Amino acid sequence: MPVQYLDFQYLDGELSPFYYVLKLFKGEVDWDKHTFYFDLMVPIRSEVYSEIDDNLINYGVHISELIINKDYPNKLGINLSALKRRISFDIHDPSVIEQFLLYAPDVMGIIGEFPRVNRMEYMLTT
């Protein structure tokens, strides 16, 4: 499971969560699959301004590449098929990516949708 932490940046003079970072272990992402799911957990909070390691190969994940699947509660997915298409313009071999950078407000917005997505109520009338 990737190490997850929040990276903070100064926005309008305030230190705010900017990136939700997934630090990947070598071989953790199976690029032959369509989706990479990871457990959502309380991320490690970075106490310093921007902990993104520029020595690692980072790649941004767009909100359109994130997946919620009711079969995997408390997990968030990344559409690897869509990501690979976009990566192919920048990186020949996606397995070299060491960190995914997700825009923190996007992730927080999606997490806020979980209760509505995972719970459906039906009213039957006869």
N, C-alpha and C positions, 0 to 999 in steps of 0.2 A: 504494500500500500504506500502511495506517495506521502512524503512529508508535506504537510499543508501549513502554510502560514500566511498572515496578512502583511502586505508590504504597505507602508505608509508614505505618503507624499504630502508636501505642503500645497493646499488648495485655498486660495483666498486668505492666506496668512494662517490657516489652521492645519494641523497635522491630521490627515484623514486617511482611512483605508482606501488604497487605490488599486492594488493588485491582490488577487487571491492566487497564491503561488502553489503549484504542485511540483515539488522536487522529486524527480523520478529516479528509481533505481535502474541500473543497466538491465535491459531486457524486460522491464516491467510492462511495457505496452506491446501487445501483440498486434503489429500493424497489418496482419492478414485478416483480422476481424473488422467488422464494421463499426463497432462501438467499444469504447474503453469506459468502464464504470468504476467509480471510486466512492468509498464511503464518505459521506459528509460528516464532518466532526468539527468541534470547535477548533479553529486553526490556532497555531502558535501565534501570539501577538508579537510582532517585531517592536522592540523598545527603542530602536534607533531609526533614524531617517533612512529609508531605502536600503534594504538588505539584499537587493537583487544582485547576485554574483555575476558580474560581466565576464568572468572566466568560464562560465557554463554556457552551453548553447540553449538560449531561451526562444520560445515561440509563443506568440499570442493566439488565444482561442477566442473566436467571436461568439457573441450570444446566439447567433443562428446555428452554431455548431454544438450547442449544449442540448442535452436530451433528458427529459423526465420520463421515466417508464414506471407505470404502476406495479409492474411485476418485480421491481427492484426498489422497494421503499427505502428511504434514507440514503439513496445513492444518486449521484448525478452522473450522466453519461456525456462523453465527447464523441461526436460523429466523426470517426476516423476517416471514413470515405471522403467526406467533404473537406476535412482538414488536409488529407493527402493531396487532393486536387489543388488546393491553395498553396501548400508547401512546395509542390513540384516546381513552382516558379522560382523558389529561393534555395531549396535544399534538395539535393539528389536523393539522399538516403535519410528518411525521417527517423530512423532508429538512433541517429546521433543526437536527437533532441534530449536535453537533460532536465529541462523545466518547462512547464506550461504556465503561461501568464494569462489569468482570466481577470477581466475588469471587475473589481470587487462589487460595485453597485449592481452589476448584472447578476452576479451569483447571489447576493443578498435578496434581490428581487425574486429570483427563482425559488430560493429557499422559502420565501414568504408565500409562495403558491403551493407548497407541499400539502398543507392540510386540505386545501380545496381539491387538489388533483387526486390525492389518495382516498378521499372519502366521497362517495356518491350516495345520495339518498333517493329512494324511489317511493312514490305513493301509488298504490294500486287501487283502482276503483272498479267495482263490479256492478 
